[in-house]
């Protein structure tokens, strides 16, 4: 069973997270820390105890926005350990997903925390802990993205994706033939596909420039037509989008 440490400077959020963790049958124990400094002291005791000792910690559920040493800083410190605990970020901010996964985070859970979503993060952590050292794998295919469909993994060409819609911790990929839900934050796909002609037009939408058929202006409201679907463009993204469309071949 997993031995967990939850770190959050907001007491109600910490108590709720501990309650959900202790209710999960895969979690043997869950302790709390109110900031990164307290968490480091607890992790040091775990290191002194050894990987199978009574003070050991398997996974840290870590908030990002904390005073002093924040969650990303703490995660960076942990990567310097010989055998660091697994890290799951639990945060209200989706903007740090790229940095989180660069630090080899197991998962990135957005607040408010849903029981089912946290259970998925616990499952991933338990599987990685039980799997032991991971065998290096090749880099993912940049031209395709794997999606699950009826228990079968299919590979969707990035060129076929017209736009992407944020749905909580997930993103829905739209193509002319349908849509697919993947467990990747929209901000991560924005970073990954910027060089492939994808542009953010709204906090909820990422669009492939090549699939934009029309740019519409109606009473101060800007939108684009992607196939038969009309998507609103937020004010902050309007100028950048118009410049990109003007330069489009």
N, C-alpha and C positions, 0 to 999 in steps of 0.2 A: 504494500500500500504506500501511496505517496506521502512524503513528509513535506509540508508546504509552509512557506513564509509569505504573508501578505504585507505589503508596504504601502501606506497611504496616510497623508497628513490630515485628511478630513475624517474625523472620528466616525460619523454616521456611515460613510462609504466603506471604511475599514470594517466596521461591525457587520455590515450587510454582506461584504465579500467573505468574511470569516464564517458567517452563518451558512452561506451557500456552499462553501468549500467543505465544511464539517458535515453537511447533509449529503455529500457525494460519497458513495460507498467505496470509491477508489482512493479516497484521501484518508490516511490513517491518523494524521494530526495536522492542525493548521494553527500557526501562531501569527500574531500581528506585531507590526512595528510602525511607529508614528512618523518616522522620517528615515532618510538614507543612512544617517550616522548610527541610529539605533539598529538598523538592519545590518550594517557592517559589523557591529559588535556581535550580533547574533550569528552571523555567517562565520566570523572568526572562531566562535565556540564550536561551530559545526566542523570547521577544518581541523581543530584540535582533537575533536572526537573521532575523526576518521570517517570514511565513506559508509561504514556499517555501524558506527557508534550511536549511542542514544541521543546525541545532539545533532545528528546529521540532517541536512536539508536537501531534498531532491529538486525542488522547483520554487522559484520566487515569483509571486504575482505582484507586479510592480507598477505603481502609478508613475506618470511622467512629470507632471507639473507640481513640484514640491519646493519649498523654500530651501536655500542653501544648495546642497548637492541634489540635483534632480535625478529622475529615474534613468535617463540616458547616461548621465555621468556614472551612476552606480553600475549600470550594465557594462559600461566600458571597463570599469575596474574589475568586474567579475571575469571578463574575457582574459585577463592576465593570470588567472589562477590555473594551476595544472589540471584540476578537475572541477570546473565551475558548476554550480547548479544550473538547471534549465531556467529560462526566463520567459514569462508570459507578461506582456504589457497590458494593463487595464487602465484605460484613460478616456477622458471626454474629448480628446483632440485627435482627429484623424490625420492631421498634417505631418505627424512624425513617423508615419508607417515605413517610409523608405529607410530612415535611419535605424528604426527598430529591427527591420529584417536584415539590414547590413550587419547588425550586431548579433545575428543568428538567433533572433527571438523565435520561440516555438509558435507563438500566436500573438495576435493583436486584437484585444477585445475592447469594444467601445462602450462607454457608459451612456445611459443607465444599463447596468449589467443584467442580461436576461439569463435565467437559469439554464435554458437549453444551450445558449451560446457558451456559457462558462463550462458546461459539461463537455462540450466539444474540445475546448482548450485543455481540460483535465485529461480527456482521452488521449489527445496528442502527446501530452507530457508523459503520461503513463507508458505509452507505446515506445517513446524514445528512451525513457529510462530503462525499460526492460530489454530494449534492443541492444544496448551496450554501444561500443564504438561504431560509428557509421562508416560505411565503405564509401569513399569518394565517388561521385557520379559525374558524368559529363555535363557540360553547360547546357541549359535548356535551348531548344530550337527557337531562334528569335523570330522565325516566320510563322510559327504556329503556337497555339495555346491549347493545353489539354482541358477538356470539359467532361464532366460525368453525365451520362445519359442512360438511364435504365440499367445502372450497374456496369455499363461499358464506357471505357475512356475513349473519347474521340478527339481528334486534333483539328481545330478550326483555324483556317488561314487568317492571319491578321489582315490581309488584303481584302477579305470578304466582310470584315466588321465595319458597319456603317457608323455606329455610335455606341457609347457605353453609358449605362445609367447606374448611379449609386443606389444601393439598397441596403442600408445599415452597414454591417461589416462585410457585405458582399458587393459584387458588381454584376450587372446583367449586360451581356454582350449581345448586341442586335446585329443580325445579318438579314439579307433579303429572304432567307429561307426559314427564319425563326430566331429564337433567342436562347441564351444559355446563361445560367447563374454560376459564377465562380467565386471562390473565397479569397478574393484579392481586393484590397481597398482601391477606390478610384484614384487616389493620389499616387499610388504605386504604379498603376497603369499609365497615368499621365506622365510620370517621370520616364518610364520605360519606353513609351511610344511617341514621345515628343519628336524625335528625329524621323519618325515614320509618317509625319503629317497629321498627327492627332492634336487637337487643341481644345482646351477647356473653355466652354461657353457659358457655364453655369455651375454652381456648386454641386449640382446633381448630374451634369452631362459633360461627356467628353466626345468630340465628334471628329471623324476623319474628313479632312478638307476635301478630298477627292470625291466624296459622296454628297457634298452640299450642292443642291441644284439651284436654290434661290436664296437671296437675302431680302427679307421683307421689313419695311418700316411702316408702322401704322400708329398714328397718334403718339409718337414718342416711344413706342414699344418695338423692339427689334427681335426678329425671329429668323430661323433658317428652315428651309425645307430639305429634309433628308429622306429621299424616296417620297412616300405619301405622308410622312409624319412631319408635323410642324413643331419645332423645339424653340423655346424662348431663350434669348441671349441676355444675360445680366448686364447692367450698365458698366460694371468694371471690366467686362471682357469685350465690349462692343468695338472699341477702337482697334485693339489688337487683331480681332477677327477680321474687320474690314481691311486692315492693312495686309493681312496674310492672303485674303481672297483677291485683292488687287494685284498681288505679286504672283498669284498662282498661274502656272503655265496654261 
